[in-house]
Amino acid sequence: WLAGVVLGLGVLLAQDAYAQTSVELQGLKVERQEGALVLSGKWRYELSVAMQEALLKGVALHFVSEADITRERWYFYDKRIAHAERYHRLSYLPLTQRWRLNSANQPLSLSGLGVSLGQTFDTLEEATAAMQRVGQWRVAAAADIESDTVYTLEMKFRLDLNQLPRPLQIGALGQPEWNLS
């Protein structure tokens, strides 16, 4: 009986850990503006304890937002009309005790940040709140979207495990606290 209770408790804790790293999109708004299709909304998620500890130890975390617009075709696979990505790099600066968030439309590599928007915040909550907002994100040209056709919009948000240092990549693989998607 005791083994069954312990096993049940373990399953509940594992489900709770997995639930903490799930991502939900709220208030999605799709509009045509100035010759483009733009998205606005808010991602809702919480960083796991393992992610927060890694940040405090100086490991930068890379996140990717993706938007795919497809049109269904009866004779072949769905046709991709547009694909857009937005990259975020969240890091902690121990010397100033501030959080840094860089956002760009191209991957943020270790060799340089390229063209990106850099912001600093006093708390992790402020930094993640800024990263969770999706405001006026241009995902497609309006000329590519016909008004009388049905399209599918697929949105994704994930932690880019490939950008983690190698020892963390190996340890994070298959761990629910590192599964943010």
C-alpha positions as CSV (number, residue, x, y, z in Angstrom):
1,W,0.0,0.0,0.0
2,L,2.8,2.4,0.9
3,A,4.6,1.7,-2.4
4,G,1.4,2.5,-4.3
5,V,1.1,5.9,-2.5
6,V,4.8,6.7,-3.1
7,L,4.4,5.8,-6.8
8,G,1.2,7.8,-7.1
9,L,2.9,10.8,-5.4
10,G,5.8,10.5,-7.9
11,V,3.5,10.5,-10.8
12,L,1.7,13.6,-9.5
13,L,5.0,15.4,-8.9
14,A,6.2,14.5,-12.4
15,Q,2.9,15.8,-13.9
16,D,3.2,19.0,-11.9
17,A,6.8,19.5,-13.1
18,Y,5.6,19.0,-16.7
19,A,2.7,21.3,-16.2
20,Q,4.9,24.1,-15.0
21,T,6.9,24.1,-18.2
22,S,4.0,24.1,-20.7
23,V,3.3,27.2,-22.8
24,E,0.0,28.7,-23.6
25,L,-0.8,31.5,-26.0
26,Q,-3.5,34.0,-24.8
27,G,-5.3,36.8,-26.6
28,L,-4.0,36.1,-30.1
29,K,-4.9,38.9,-32.4
30,V,-4.2,38.7,-36.2
31,E,-4.5,41.9,-38.2
32,R,-3.5,43.4,-41.6
33,Q,-1.5,46.5,-41.2
34,E,0.5,48.5,-43.7
35,G,0.8,45.7,-46.2
36,A,1.7,43.0,-43.7
37,L,0.0,40.4,-41.5
38,V,0.9,41.1,-37.8
39,L,0.3,39.1,-34.7
40,S,-0.2,40.3,-31.1
41,G,-0.7,38.2,-28.0
42,K,0.9,36.9,-24.9
43,W,2.7,33.6,-24.1
44,R,1.9,32.3,-20.7
45,Y,4.5,30.1,-19.0
46,E,6.9,29.9,-16.0
47,L,10.5,29.0,-16.1
48,S,11.3,25.9,-14.2
49,V,13.6,25.9,-11.1
50,A,16.4,24.3,-13.1
51,M,16.2,27.0,-15.7
52,Q,16.3,29.8,-13.1
53,E,19.3,28.1,-11.4
54,A,21.1,27.9,-14.7
55,L,20.4,31.6,-15.3
56,L,21.7,32.6,-11.9
57,K,24.9,30.6,-12.5
58,G,25.6,32.6,-15.7
59,V,24.1,30.4,-18.4
60,A,22.2,32.3,-21.0
61,L,19.0,30.7,-22.2
62,H,17.8,31.0,-25.8
63,F,14.2,30.9,-26.8
64,V,12.5,30.7,-30.2
65,S,9.0,31.9,-31.2
66,E,7.8,30.5,-34.6
67,A,4.8,31.3,-36.7
68,D,3.8,29.2,-39.7
69,I,1.0,30.1,-42.1
70,T,-0.2,27.3,-44.4
71,R,-2.9,26.7,-46.9
72,E,-4.5,23.3,-47.3
73,R,-4.3,21.7,-50.7
74,W,-6.3,18.6,-51.6
75,Y,-3.8,17.2,-54.1
76,F,-0.6,17.5,-52.1
77,Y,0.9,18.5,-48.7
78,D,-0.2,21.8,-47.2
79,K,1.6,24.8,-48.8
80,R,3.6,27.0,-46.5
81,I,2.7,30.6,-47.2
82,A,4.9,32.3,-44.6
83,H,7.3,31.4,-41.8
84,A,8.6,33.8,-39.2
85,E,10.9,33.3,-36.3
86,R,11.8,35.6,-33.3
87,Y,14.8,34.8,-31.1
88,H,15.3,35.7,-27.4
89,R,18.4,35.4,-25.3
90,L,17.9,35.8,-21.5
91,S,20.9,36.1,-19.3
92,Y,21.8,37.3,-15.8
93,L,24.5,39.9,-15.2
94,P,25.9,39.1,-11.7
95,L,28.2,42.2,-11.6
96,T,25.2,44.6,-11.9
97,Q,22.6,42.1,-10.6
98,R,20.4,42.8,-13.6
99,W,18.7,40.7,-16.2
100,R,19.4,41.1,-19.9
101,L,17.0,40.2,-22.7
102,N,18.1,40.4,-26.4
103,S,15.5,39.9,-29.1
104,A,16.1,39.5,-32.8
105,N,14.6,38.1,-36.0
106,Q,17.7,36.1,-36.7
107,P,19.6,33.6,-34.4
108,L,21.6,35.1,-31.6
109,S,24.9,33.4,-31.9
110,L,27.9,33.4,-29.5
111,S,30.0,35.3,-32.0
112,G,27.9,38.4,-31.8
113,L,24.4,39.6,-31.2
114,G,24.0,41.1,-34.7
115,V,21.0,43.4,-35.0
116,S,19.0,42.9,-31.9
117,L,17.0,44.8,-29.3
118,G,18.7,44.7,-25.9
119,Q,16.9,45.5,-22.7
120,T,17.9,45.2,-19.0
121,F,15.5,44.6,-16.1
122,D,15.8,44.6,-12.3
123,T,14.0,41.3,-11.8
124,L,13.5,38.0,-13.6
125,E,9.7,38.5,-13.6
126,E,10.1,41.8,-15.5
127,A,12.4,40.2,-18.1
128,T,10.1,37.2,-18.7
129,A,7.1,39.4,-18.9
130,A,8.8,41.4,-21.7
131,M,9.7,38.1,-23.4
132,Q,6.1,36.8,-23.1
133,R,4.6,39.8,-24.9
134,V,4.1,39.4,-28.7
135,G,3.4,42.9,-30.1
136,Q,2.9,43.8,-33.7
137,W,5.0,40.8,-34.9
138,R,5.2,41.0,-38.7
139,V,4.8,37.4,-40.0
140,A,3.8,37.7,-43.6
141,A,3.3,40.1,-46.4
142,A,-0.4,41.0,-47.0
143,A,0.0,40.3,-50.7
144,D,0.7,36.6,-49.9
145,I,-2.6,36.3,-48.0
146,E,-5.8,36.1,-50.2
147,S,-9.0,37.2,-48.5
148,D,-11.2,34.4,-49.8
149,T,-8.9,31.5,-48.8
150,V,-8.7,29.6,-45.5
151,Y,-5.3,29.5,-43.8
152,T,-3.9,27.8,-40.8
153,L,-1.7,29.7,-38.3
154,E,0.6,27.5,-36.2
155,M,2.5,29.2,-33.3
156,K,5.3,27.6,-31.4
157,F,7.5,28.8,-28.5
158,R,10.4,26.7,-27.2
159,L,13.6,26.7,-25.3
160,D,16.5,26.1,-27.8
161,L,18.5,23.3,-26.2
162,N,21.1,23.4,-28.9
163,Q,22.3,26.8,-27.6
164,L,23.0,25.5,-24.1
165,P,26.6,24.6,-23.2
166,R,27.4,20.9,-24.1
167,P,27.3,19.5,-20.5
168,L,23.8,21.0,-20.0
169,Q,22.6,19.7,-23.4
170,I,23.4,16.2,-22.3
171,G,21.8,16.6,-18.9
172,A,18.7,18.4,-20.2
173,L,17.8,15.9,-22.9
174,G,14.6,14.2,-21.8
175,Q,14.3,16.0,-18.5
176,P,10.8,17.6,-18.0
177,E,12.1,20.7,-16.3
178,W,14.0,21.6,-19.5
179,N,11.0,20.9,-21.8
180,L,9.5,24.3,-22.5
181,S,7.3,24.1,-25.6
